Amino acid sequence: MEQKKLMRVTDILREYHLSKSTFYKIIRNGEFPEPVSLGKGIQKLYRRSDVEAFFGC
């Protein structure tokens, strides 16, 4: 199955077994890769390659 190149927050939480509070704490600490903005008012997405690099995959 082909994996999508961009991930939503819910995808990250599910795949890496994180709670929302833990995920947003990592973001607040400036540790997590920056999201990709696809336009004003559109949900921010994360590059799968950045997420996998962060988690050491």
HELIX and SHEET records of a PDB file:
HELIX    1   1 VAL A    9  GLU A   15  1                                   7    
HELIX    2   2 LYS A   20  ARG A   28  1                                   9    
HELIX    3   3 ARG A   48  PHE A   55  1                                   8    
SHEET    1   A 2 LEU A   6  MET A   7  0                                        
SHEET    2   A 2 TYR A  46  ARG A  47 -1                                        
END                                                                             
